[in-house]
Amino acid sequence: FQLLFPQPSTWRREKPTSMPGVKFSVRCDATRPGESVFIVGSIPQVGAWDAAKGLPLTTSEKTFPVWTSSDASLPAGKVEFKIVIAKEGTGAQPRWETGSNKVVDLSSDGAHVQCAFGNPDVQLAKDTNGKSNGGYAAAVELPLAAPAAETVKEEPHREGHHTPFRKQQSRHIVLGGDGSMNEDMSRTPSLMMINFEELHADAEEQEEYLKELEREKLNVAQRRMASGSLLQEMKKITDFADPSETVMLQGFNWESHKAGKGDWWSVVAGKVDMFADLGITDIWLPPCSASVAPQGYLPSQLFNLDGSAYGKMDSLKALLKKMHAVGMRGVADIVINHRCGDKQDSQGRWNVFTSTGIEHRKSFAGIMDWQGWAVTLGDKFSDGTGERGPGQYDGKFDAAPDIDHGNEKVQNSIKVWMRWLRLEVGFDAWRFDFVKGYGAEYVGAYCKKTEPAWAVGELWLDMKYGGEGLDYNQDKHRQDTINWINSTGKESTAFDFTTKGILQEAVRNCQYWRLKDPNGKPPGLLGWMPTHAVTFLDNHDTGSTQAHWPFPNDKVMIGYAYIITHPGIPSIFWDHVCDWGDNVRNQIGSLLKLRRQSGNKVDSKVKIHCADHDLYIAEIGEPAALRVALGPRHAGDADGGYWQHGAAGDGWRVWISKAAAAK
């Protein structure tokens, strides 16, 4: 058959008083699950500007993003209208496209009105109803919808990125006589004009869109599915982290609950594009549940996300959706060593807990309704009805009731809550707080029952000090961390506090000899178990306004030159990227770019050439792809035939191999 174009609008014919068989086809890919598209306009047949009475359009898996109405009988003449997105039966506010009203002049029966959400263009074609053209309507290239940020107040997708299923301008859409899209005919004429880079990007976004739909489906069904079946389905939609490509940002500091003025989530959302450009793959967000302390580390009602000082649940979900749109994962801060009671028992102890925040989900009733039996025996909040005391190595936390993770109901409740964080809220991964307070085996169990993309635990243990300060050998410290990782079944990584302690001592006192252990390896966890070592300089506890154990401010970039070039998974602190100015942020960005270009892995080999008091030189990779020099002494020139300059600053310099740079 023949590919036709719109009938000329200059045809003249006598206008009848009524136009039967008028059909609307609309391109709209800004809908969310459960939403539909309507034509709402100036005459009663299209709602008389009442969205609840508009003309409904439908789509299907094959025709999306084209929505089509059934035949309508409209009066002849001009009709003004707009495209509206609404969710029927929910009472939710409809979303109207912005801009001037669309106008169509109906002058013949069988008219086919074609337009796009947010685009002012309207095309009018004659529907042949199968009488000619092989049963296909006059085939046109439907106008593309305008970028969502320009047409919808609630931006559904990142500006500048194509939305799922969007057809590019070079692709023709051929409509059948019933207004549906014929896929084969729409593809065939324009294959030679497809931009395959754009097609690949479309495919990736379509995959993410389908994951969102599946996540919604599993969220609804999670309490009705067998645990094993649910986990199998969750695994299918999990973007499991590649540790060699993972770079985490701690997305807050100790004062963020104030700085956000009640909506820290939106503050982070405003910087997502910048973080993506830096090369951040994961953002660790602060505890999101209602908490007695505004920082979130004394949680009470775990399901009550609207009670958080960081903002409302809807704002958090919007942030995570925006992160997913740019390929970034959200890491939830899981604070479960302790929990603050909502009410007092008969003896005045705060050990009565409720499920407040999830009342609208009947299948979740009573999940978090705990009492004194959930508290470890011997705790000051215990009523003596618990099953067990703290473990042999459990650290004590006096500010709130210590939770007995050996209790089966406690375990099941926490697993349900964490699955809810994944399926309802949109988190991807876990950061476990204060893990020295309960058994590592429980961390492993929670990971196995929630299918996170990855996990990291905060095991902050005391390092060994002597008469002259920090001891050189910290093997016991890193071995204790490895023991904890192994006890999780290697389900979780751990923050490398060993490397932090040694590195900050080395740069503060010009003792770079500390950066090489007796066996010639890096002295921290990254030297023994780099695949499970999350390296960092500071966090909300060690730095920020608390500054319990801060990295020297004037040596921060030396620290980043070390952890970003070396094995392990680097974690960047919010303050250094967002509060210390463009120069520090740009230098961190340059180091992250070199890390990506080098192609080095999470467990790349480190060859230390020098570890003196004032100079450290190492080459990373096999063959070596990065070379780093730290310290006040000049490192000399690297082999110009092999290396080229990468980045440099006060007290540090990095080279990249010419072979790696050429890639």
Sequence and secondary structure as in RCSB ss.txt:
>XXXX:A:sequence
FQLLFPQPSTWRREKPTSMPGVKFSVRCDATRPGESVFIVGSIPQVGAWDAAKGLPLTTSEKTFPVWTSSDASLP
AGKVEFKIVIAKEGTGAQPRWETGSNKVVDLSSDGAHVQCAFGNPDVQLAKDTNGKSNGGYAAAVELPLAAPAAE
TVKEEPHREGHHTPFRKQQSRHIVLGGDGSMNEDMSRTPSLMMINFEELHADAEEQEEYLKELEREKLNVAQRRM
ASGSLLQEMKKITDFADPSETVMLQGFNWESHKAGKGDWWSVVAGKVDMFADLGITDIWLPPCSASVAPQGYLPS
QLFNLDGSAYGKMDSLKALLKKMHAVGMRGVADIVINHRCGDKQDSQGRWNVFTSTGIEHRKSFAGIMDWQGWAV
TLGDKFSDGTGERGPGQYDGKFDAAPDIDHGNEKVQNSIKVWMRWLRLEVGFDAWRFDFVKGYGAEYVGAYCKKT
EPAWAVGELWLDMKYGGEGLDYNQDKHRQDTINWINSTGKESTAFDFTTKGILQEAVRNCQYWRLKDPNGKPPGL
LGWMPTHAVTFLDNHDTGSTQAHWPFPNDKVMIGYAYIITHPGIPSIFWDHVCDWGDNVRNQIGSLLKLRRQSGN
KVDSKVKIHCADHDLYIAEIGEPAALRVALGPRHAGDADGGYWQHGAAGDGWRVWISKAAAAK
>XXXX:A:secstr
        TT      SEEEEEEEEEE     TT EEEEEESSGGGTTT GGGSEEEE  TTTTTEEEE  EEEE
SEEEEEEEEEE TTS    EE  SS EEEEE STTEEEEEETTEEEEEEEE  TTSSGGGB   B       HHH
H SS  S TTS  TT   TTS B BBTTS B HHHHHGGGGGG  HHHHHHHHHHHHHHHHHHHHHHHHHHTTTS
 HHHHHHHHHHT     TTT  EEE   TTHHHHTTT HHHHHHTTHHHHHHHT  EEE    S BSSTTSSSB 
 TT GGG TT  HHHHHHHHHHHHHTT EEEEEE  SB   SB  TTS S B   TT TT GGGTTTT   GGGB
 TTSTT  S  S    TT    TTS BB TTSHHHHHHHHHHHHHIIIII   EEEES GGGS HHHHHHHHHTT
  S EEE       EETTEE S  HHHHHHHHHHHHHTTT  EEE HHHHHHHHHHHHHT GGGGS TTSS SSH
HHH GGGEEE S  TTTSTTT SS   GGGHHHHHHHHHHSSSEEEEEHIIIIIS HHHHHHHHHHHHHHHHHT 
 TT  EEEEEE SS EEEEETTTT EEEEESSS      TTTEEEEEEETTEEEEEEHHHHH 
